[in-house]
Amino acid sequence: MLFPEKQITLKDGRSALLRSPVEEDAAEMLAFLKDCANETHFLSREIEEYTETEAEEAERLARTNASETGSMLVCAVGNEIAGNCQLSFNRLSRIRHRATIAIALRKKYWGLGIGTAMFKQMFLLAQARGVTQLELGFMEGNARARALYEKMGFRIVSYHPNAFRLKDGTLCHEYFMVCELDVEADN
């Protein structure tokens, strides 16, 4: 599902563009994903687990853009992808009111308002699709992400103990959060 482009101003005054990624972004998207994995251990994959070729990544981006069950948004600052946010919709009628959201940002773009801007746009897209509950998971210790999620209205509802094992053997819990988008739908 394609996302309409939107220009935003970052907290440092720079301009950025929120848009759907295109197949030509494949090399930059792979570099972005590897950079994020290298900068933090809070992603579910290690840097060496990003083994997709540029062609495979281009195919994945094309499939996402053509999909009726998901949408990806990137934030481009100049020619560099600063962040991405993905929304995955459910097809089944009993869970169609729920969607999963995920986000990642390059470290040099943390604290500039990109996460908030991407979430706001994805919230609008989800509401337009009739979604009333967004869901996400985050790894124990990821205080920055948790603060963003709570600011956006998410609350912890459960956790999965020892869901992640880091390279050094440390086990970390995964916390699950939900955000109700339309409280009147429950009445």
JOGIZI-V972097 format. One record per residue. RES is the residue in one small letter. PHI is phi in whole degrees, -180 to 180 (NA if undefined). NEAR is the number of other ideal C-beta (glycine too) atoms within 8 Angstrom. Layout:
RES;PHI;NEAR  RES;PHI;NEAR
//
This chain:
m;NA;9  l;-81;6  f;-110;12  p;-69;4  e;-65;7  k;-145;8  q;-82;8  i;-130;12  t;-111;7  l;-77;13  k;-60;6  d;-92;5  g;93;5  r;-70;8  s;-94;8  a;-141;14  l;-122;10  l;-92;14  r;-163;10  s;-74;10  p;-73;12  v;-115;7  e;-56;8  e;-68;5  d;-84;11  a;-54;12  a;-64;8  e;-67;10  m;-65;14  l;-63;12  a;-62;9  f;-59;13  l;-62;10  k;-68;10  d;-59;10  c;-62;13  a;-66;13  n;-76;6  e;-85;7  t;-149;8  h;-95;6  f;-86;8  l;-90;8  s;-81;3  r;-116;7  e;-82;6  i;-57;8  e;-73;5  e;-87;7  y;-88;10  t;-108;4  e;-63;8  t;-81;5  e;-60;9  a;-64;7  e;-65;8  e;-67;13  a;-61;11  e;-64;9  r;-63;9  l;-64;15  a;-63;9  r;-62;8  t;-62;13  n;-65;12  a;-86;5  s;-74;9  e;-94;4  t;-111;7  g;-167;10  s;-149;13  m;-121;14  l;-124;15  v;-117;15  c;-111;17  a;-105;11  v;-113;10  g;65;4  n;-96;4  e;-106;9  i;-79;14  a;-91;13  g;-163;14  n;-142;14  c;-142;15  q;-126;12  l;-121;14  s;-120;10  f;-94;12  n;-98;9  r;-89;5  l;-68;6  s;-60;4  r;-74;4  i;-124;7  r;-65;11  h;-76;8  r;-112;11  a;-145;13  t;-106;9  i;-126;14  a;-141;8  i;-147;13  a;-149;9  l;-137;12  r;-65;12  k;-58;9  k;-68;4  y;-108;12  w;-64;7  g;79;4  l;-103;10  g;93;9  i;-68;14  g;-59;11  t;-61;10  a;-63;12  m;-66;15  f;-61;13  k;-58;8  q;-67;13  m;-69;14  f;-61;11  l;-62;8  l;-63;12  a;-63;14  q;-62;10  a;-63;6  r;-90;8  g;86;7  v;-75;13  t;-115;10  q;-143;11  l;-99;15  e;-133;12  l;-156;11  g;-127;9  f;-143;11  m;-82;13  e;-47;9  g;94;6  n;-85;10  a;-65;6  r;-63;7  a;-64;10  r;-58;10  a;-62;8  l;-62;12  y;-61;12  e;-66;9  k;-60;7  m;-84;10  g;105;7  f;-79;11  r;-137;8  i;-72;8  v;-118;6  s;-169;6  y;-148;9  h;-113;9  p;-66;5  n;51;8  a;-73;8  f;-124;11  r;-118;7  l;-77;9  k;-56;5  d;-83;4  g;94;6  t;-62;6  l;-98;8  c;-128;12  h;-76;12  e;-112;12  y;-102;12  f;-107;12  m;-128;13  v;-131;10  c;-135;12  e;-86;9  l;-87;10  d;-137;7  v;-65;6  e;-69;5  a;-66;7  d;-82;6  n;-83;4
//
